[in-house]
Amino acid sequence: MIRSIFAGAALALLLAAAQPAAAADTVTLQDCAQAYGACVNECARNNPSDGKNPNPAAAGCETLCAGKRAACETEAGYDAAKPWVKEKYGQTVDFFKGLLDGK
């Protein structure tokens, strides 16, 4: 019983930390794709190939672009999940109020 209360409290703290940010900060998958395209283009401009072989520096740069896109898409997915997280947070708070108040 005590363990489940502590586990629930930990979950509540986690959900509280995940409170939604302002709507202006919302990132979309389209934003991520555009940023990735711009990043890859910049890599190609800064690390031109000799026409025969790809430039290894460009490949390294494009790898960084791919990592940034993955992080961006993760953020976009989180933004899409914010309403669900907010709902679950509210339900968790209600649960603990009922548990602790006995109502």
Backbone hydrogen bonds, N-H to C=O, Kabsch-Sander energy under -0.5 kcal/mol:
donor,donor_aa,acceptor,acceptor_aa,energy
5,I,1,M,-1.8
6,F,2,I,-2.5
7,A,3,R,-2.9
8,G,4,S,-2.4
9,A,5,I,-2.4
10,A,6,F,-2.4
11,L,7,A,-2.1
12,A,8,G,-2.5
13,L,9,A,-2.3
14,L,10,A,-2.2
15,L,11,L,-2.7
16,A,12,A,-2.3
17,A,13,L,-1.9
18,A,14,L,-0.8
19,Q,16,A,-1.2
25,D,22,A,-1.6
26,T,23,A,-1.7
32,C,28,T,-1.7
33,A,29,L,-2.3
34,Q,30,Q,-2.4
35,A,31,D,-2.4
36,Y,32,C,-2.4
37,G,33,A,-2.4
38,A,34,Q,-2.3
39,C,35,A,-2.2
40,V,36,Y,-2.7
41,N,37,G,-2.3
42,E,38,A,-2.1
43,C,39,C,-2.1
44,A,40,V,-2.3
45,R,41,N,-2.2
46,N,42,E,-2.6
47,N,43,C,-1.8
50,D,53,N,-0.9
59,A,55,N,-1.8
60,G,56,P,-2.2
61,C,57,A,-2.4
62,E,58,A,-2.9
63,T,59,A,-1.6
64,L,60,G,-1.6
65,C,61,C,-1.9
66,A,62,E,-2.3
67,G,63,T,-2.1
68,K,64,L,-2.4
69,R,65,C,-2.4
70,A,66,A,-2.3
71,A,67,G,-2.1
72,C,68,K,-2.5
73,E,69,R,-3.0
74,T,70,A,-1.8
75,E,71,A,-2.2
76,A,72,C,-2.5
77,G,73,E,-2.1
78,Y,74,T,-2.2
79,D,75,E,-2.7
80,A,76,A,-1.9
81,A,77,G,-1.3
82,K,78,Y,-0.9
82,K,79,D,-0.7
85,V,81,A,-2.4
86,K,82,K,-2.9
87,E,83,P,-2.2
88,K,84,W,-2.6
89,Y,85,V,-2.5
90,G,86,K,-2.3
91,Q,87,E,-2.2
92,T,88,K,-2.4
93,V,89,Y,-2.6
94,D,90,G,-2.5
95,F,91,Q,-2.3
96,F,92,T,-2.3
97,K,93,V,-2.4
98,G,94,D,-2.5
99,L,95,F,-2.6
100,L,96,F,-2.8
101,D,97,K,-2.7
102,G,98,G,-1.6
